[in-house]
Each structure stands twice: as structure tokens, then as C-alpha cells.
Amino acid sequence: MPAGTLYRGREGMWSWVAHRVTGVLIFFFLFVHVLDTALVRVSPEAYDEVVATYKTPIVALLEYGLVAAILFHALNGLRVIAVDFWSKGPRYQKQMLWTVVGIWVVLMAGSIYPVLGHAARELFGS
């Protein structure tokens, strides 16, 4: 890495990037959700068509991605709060990040069946 480079690619930078990306993805979801919910007042038939597309396996994968984004954003946000408001936070931020990643992996593994179970049954049968 060249001397004087601002970004060094360490854990802190990648958690910062992931926090911003997940925040934008969550905002985009909320924007789309408000739009599709508002569609019910314009055309209930169009709303029903949109909701029918949400029951496809591809959208189930997108929902799993949404769960991943929300969980990481929330857990990393708690880590950021700890770093900012705990006097020893900056000293332990790397360990806290790996703890967040570990908890995130466990929670994501636990959410596979509840989120993707319907899509798996639709694709592969009961």
C-alpha cells in the first residue's frame, strides 16, 4: 500500500463502508415499501399484482438480504455507540466488530428457515 494512503482497508474502514451500504439499502427498501403500499389507494388490482410478485423465491432471497442488512446495521450501530460512549471503546473496537460479525452469522443462520422456508417449499415441494 502506498505511503500516505488514507484508506488502509482495515476492519474499521470496512465496517464503516458496510454500515453506510446497509443504511442505503434499508432506506431504499423503505422507499419502495411506501410506494407499493400507497399503490393500494390508486389501484387495488395493481397492488394485488405487486404483492403476488413478492411471493416468489427470488423475492424471498431479497428478503433474506434485507434481514441481513437490518441485522448488521443494527448490531454495528450498537458497536458504534459503544465505541463513542464507552471510554475503552476505541481500544476494543476490533474485538467488538468481530463479536458483531459472530452474532450476525449466528442470527443469520437461525433466520434461514423462517425467511427462506416458504421459497424452498415452493421450489422443492413439501
Secondary structure by P-SEA (a helix, b strand, c coil): ccccccccccaaaaaaaaaaaaaaaaaaaaaaaaaaaacccccaaaaaaaaaaaacaaaaaaaaaaaaaaaaaaaaaaaaaaaacccccccaaaaaaaaaaaaaaaaaaaaccccaaaaaaaaccc
